[in-house]
């Protein structure tokens, strides 16, 4: 007796054409057909005339086939459910052929010994691309990615870190047209907080860190906050996103009083804004920087 396969008979083998026809009639089994379609693609590497799947060639039980379908559905479902963080401006249904461009997460985030600090502990330094800011920097980073530590007074270090955490939690995704994919706090401790921010359309992830200076005294009433905000190494420009994000967070902290930090402007970071304002003019630019942030792209004369 010939084995039976769902939606097929021994007289009508599974060919790529039959799969496409059946798919239109059985939408609820779409995920199973996605798996069978992949089998079709592989089979063409061996024979262009061979059927993708026939009942004679495969004697799997109905349970085996359905199990494979469930596995494919689970994989696809997991991909769909991870489209954006829960606080995104809205969920964006992404095509399976257009996955998010998250980029690789650096393996050395956090407070570690850094060459730029001659072995002292600090946050990660930026690369040479204009899509990052860090309080760990060298002379060559001037006006592109260098930041001075944020200074706080009239509060303990841990109280200052709590203020940073509160400002991040109150951050509005989509403000000024950035971070529409939302954000998620990956790690929150009394002396360190790490958050991922996501762009809406492409799903790019930026890594943002705040850390208290090493060996701080809990009873102190002033101190320094180390800062890093960076796009991942999947592109050259950030089109002003990291600067605008840090300015938004620092402005909110200043409202609490007791904070001193410089805003990232075309005066303080001419090289950074020069690159990104120019990059935003390109035909394939993800964001028209000069149109989105005109004040930052108006440069004072030297």
N, C-alpha and C positions, 0 to 999 in steps of 0.2 A: 504493500500500500504506500502511495506517495505521501510524503509529509506535506502538511498544509501550512501555508504562511498567510497571515492576515492580509486581506485585500488583494490576494493573488491566487491564481490557480496554476496547475502544472502546464496548462495549454497556453497560458499568457505569462511569459517570464517577465520579471522586473527589468524593464529597460529604462533608460533615462527619460524617454518620451512618456512612457507609461506612468512614471513617478510624477512627472509634472502634471499630467492629466488628472491623476488620482488626487493630487494635492488640492486642486481646485474643488474637488467634491468632498474632501474630508479635511476641512480646516482644523478640526479639533485634534487631528493627528499630525499637525504641522511639524512638531518637534521630532517625531519619529522619521518623517520624510527628510528632515535636515540630515539625520544620521545616514539614511540610505543614500541620499544624494552624495554624501562624502564618499561612500563606497563606490558609487558610479565614477566619481572623478579618479579614484585610484585604479579602478578596473581599466580605464582607457589607457593607462600607462602600459598595460600588458597586451590588450587586444582591442582594436577599435570596433570589431564586429561582435565581440562577446557581450552577452546580456549582463547587466549590472548584478542581477540577483535572480536566480531561478529556484523553484521549489525542488527540482531534481538535484541542483548543486549544493543546496544547503538544507540540512535536515534538522535545524534548530527547532525547538518546541515553541509554542506560542508564548510561553512564559519567558524564554530566552529573549525573544524579539521585543516583547513588552518591557523587559528589564533594561534592554539596551536603549529603548525609547525613553524610559524614565531617567536613565543616566544622562542622555543628551538634553532632556528637558531641564534637568537639575542644573547642568552647566550653563545653559542659556539663561535660565531663571536667575542664577546667581549673578551673571553678567548684567542682566537688566536691573536687578535690585541695587547694584552698586553704581548707578549712573551718576549720582551726586550725593553730597552730604545732606542730612535731613533738613538743615536750615537754608538750603539753596533757595534762590528766588522762585524757582519752580523746577519740577523734574523734567529733564530733557530726554525724550525717547531716542536713544542712539541706535543707528543701524549696526548690524553685526559686522559689517565691513568698514565701519568707522569707529573703532574703539577709542577710548580716551587716551590722550598722550600724556600720561602721568610723569614720565621720565624716571630715572633711577634715583632712589633715595640715597644720599651720601651715607657711607658706613661709619663716618667719624663725627656725627653730630654730638652735641653736648660739650661739657667742659673737660678738655683734654690738653695735654702738653702740646704746644704749637711751635713750629720752627720760627714763625714770624715773631714770636715772643721769646725766642732763645730758650725754648724748653719750658717756659712758664705756662700755667694753665689758662686756657681761654676758649672762646668759641671758634668755629672754623673760619679760616680766611676765605675771601672771595677769589674766584679765578680772575682772569684778565678780561672777561666779557662784562658789558655794562648791564647786568641784570641782578645785582647783588649789593648789599651793604653789610658791613661788619665792623664791630669795634676792635677786631683783631686785624690789623692792617700794617702796611709798610709805606715808605715814601712813594713808591711807584703807584700806589692806589689813590693818591691825592686827587680830589675833585671827581673821582669816578665811583669808588666804593667805600671810601674811608668814613667812619663815624667816630665821634667822640662818645665815651660812655655817658649815659644819661645820669644826671646827678639828682639826688633827692635829699631833702632836709626836713627836720621836724617830724620824722617818723622812723620807726625801726625798719631795718632791712626787710624783715618778713612782712611787715605791714605794707611796705612799698611793693613787694612782690604780689601781695593780695590785691592791691589796687590795679596792678597790671592785669592780673587774672580777671578781675571784674570788668575792666575795660574791654578785654578781648571777648568775654562772654556777651557783652552788650553790643559788640560790633555788628553792624548791619550789612549783610551780604548784598552786593549789588550797588553799594554806595559809590557814587561818582562813576558808575559803570564798570566797576571791577569786582572780582571775587564773587561773581554771581552763582558759582557752584557751591558756595557755602564754605564752612570751615569746621575743623574738628580738633579738639585739644587732645593730642596723643599722650602727653605726659605732663602732669602737674604736681610739683613738689614745692616745699617751702622756700627753696632757693633756685628753682628752675622751672620753666614752662616751655613746652614745645607744641606748636600748633601747625597744622597743614591747612592752607587756603587753596581753593580750587577755582580755576576760571570756568566760565559757564559753557561756552561752545566746545572748546577743544579739550577741556578736562585737564589742563596743565596744573600741576601741583607746585606750590611754593612752600618752602620750609622756613618757619619763623620761630626764633628762639629768644628767650630772655633769661638772664642768669645773674645772680648776685655775685659780687666779686669774691674770690676765694678767701677763706679764713675771716669772713666778716664776723663781727661781734653782735650777737642777738640783741644786746641791750643798747647798741649804738643808736643815735638819733639822726644819722646821716650816712650816706654811702653812695656807691656807684652801681649802675645797672648795665650789664653787658648786653648787646643787642646784635642780632643777625637776622636779616630777611633776604631770601634768595630764591630765584627761580632755579629749577634743576637744569642740568647741562643738556637740554634738548633743543636749545635755540640760542641765538646771540643776543637779541633784544628782549626787554620786558615791557617796552612801550610806556614806561613811567609807573607801572603798577606797584613795584616794591616801594618806591619813594612815596607815592600817594598813600599807600597803606600805612607806612610808618608815620607819616605826617598826621594822618587821621588818629592814630593811637596816641601819639605824643600830644596832640591838641586836647584830646579827652583827658589825659593825665594832668595837664597843666590846669585844667578847671578844678581839680582837687586841691591845688595849691601845693607848694613845696617841691616843684619839679623844675629842672633847668635842662633844656636840650635844644639843639639847633634844628630848625626845619630844613628839609632837603630841597633847595631851590636852585635855580639856574645861576645864582650868585655863589652858592657854596659848593655846587657840584656841576660845574660847567661842562666837564667832559662827559659825565653821565647823561645829562639832558641833551647835549649836543648829538651824541650817538642816537639816542632814542627818538628825539624829535625828527632827525633826518631819516631814521629807519621807518618811522611812521608814514613817510611820504611814498614809500615803495608800493608798487601795485599789489603785491601779495601781503602787505602788512596786516597783521591781525587787528590792529587798532591804529586809527589815525591820531597819533599823539598830539600834534599841533591843534587839531580840531577839538580833541577831548580835553586837553589841558593847555589852552592857549597862553595862560599866564606863565607857565613854566617854559614855554618855547619862545618867549620874547626875551632875547638876550641883551643885557646892557653892553654898551661899547667898552672895549678894554681900555 
